[in-house]
Amino acid sequence: MSETVTIVFLTPAGERLEVPARSGESVMEAAIQNNVDGIEAECGGACMCATCHVYAGEAAVAALPPRSEDEEDLLESAAAEVRDESRLSCQLTVTPALAGAVFGLPDRQV
C-alpha cells in the first residue's frame, strides 16, 4: 500500500486546493483525480504537451530532480509564462518528501 501525502495547488486567484496524492503517482495524476481546474493534461502524461505546466514552490523544488531535456523543450511551448520554477506535473513523481509542497497553477490568460 502506497503512502498518501497532501500536496497543494495554488490557483491564479490565490485559492489553496489541498489534495491527497499517493506516493509513486505523478503530481498531474493527483490533480486530475481531484478535479484541479487548470491541469488539462491533453497527452495523458506522456510528456508530449505542456498543458500540465505548474510552478513548483520552494519546498517542491528542493525535493525534485532537475528538469529533463524533454521537459525543457516542451516548456518552450507552454501557454503561460515560463519561470525558473516551471515544471510539467506529469514528470513529477509524488514522494513523502513532497508532503505539503505547493504547486502554482499558471494564469493561462497570458
N, C-alpha and C positions, 0 to 999 in steps of 0.2 A: 504494500500500500504506500503510495507516494505522499509525502508531506504537503500540506496546504499552507500557503502563506498569503498574506494580504498585500496586494500592490495597489497603488493609487494612480488614477488618471486625473489630470487636471485639465478642465475644458478651457477654451479661449476666454470664456466668461468668468473663469475663476472658480467654478464648481468642482469640488473634490469628489471623485467617484471611487470608493474603496471596493475592490473586488477580490474574491478568492481566486488563487492561482495554484495549480498543482505543480510540484517540482517535476521537471522534465518536459512540460509543455512550453510552448512559446508564449511570450507576452501577447502576441497577436491572438493566439487561440483563447487566452483568458479574456481578452477584450471582446471577442466575437461571442463567446459563451455567455458573457454578462451584458450583451447588448450595448456596448460602449459606442455611442454615436461619434463618428469621426475616424474610425478604423474600418475602411472599406474592404481591404484585403482581396482585391479583384483576382489575383492569381492564386489565392488559396494558400499562400505561404510558401510558394515555390521560388521566391526571390527573383521575380520576373517583372515586378512593377514597384511603384513607390507609394502605394495607397495605404500602407500601414505605417507611414512615417510618424515618428514621435520624437519628442525632445526628452532625453534621459536626464533626470535630476542628478545632483551631485553624488548621492549615495549609490544610485544605479550605475553611474559612470565608473565609480570605484570598483564595483562588483562585476563589471562586464569586461569581456575581452575587447580589444580594439576592433574597429570596423574592418571587414574583409574587403578585398579589391572589388568583388562583385557588388557589395553593399555601397561602396564609394561611388561606383559607376552609376548605379540606379538612383542614388540620392541626387545626382545631377539632373534627373528628370522629375524630381518632386514638385508638386503643385505649390507648396508653401516654401517660405524662406528656409534655406539650409544653414544650420549653425554647427559649431564645433560639437555640440551635444546631440546632433541629429542622428537617429538610428532607424533602421527598419525593424519594427517589432516582431516580424516573422523570424528574424535572425537572432532573437534574444531568448535564451533558454532560462526559464524560471528555476531558481535555486533558493535554498534557505537564506542565502546572503542578500536576496532581493526583498526580503520581508520589509514592508513599509516604504519601499522605493517608489518614487514619483516619476510618472511619465506624462509630460505635457503633450496635449493634442494641438497640433498647429492650426492656425486660423487659415482655412483653405480659401478664404476670400481675398487673398493677396493679389 
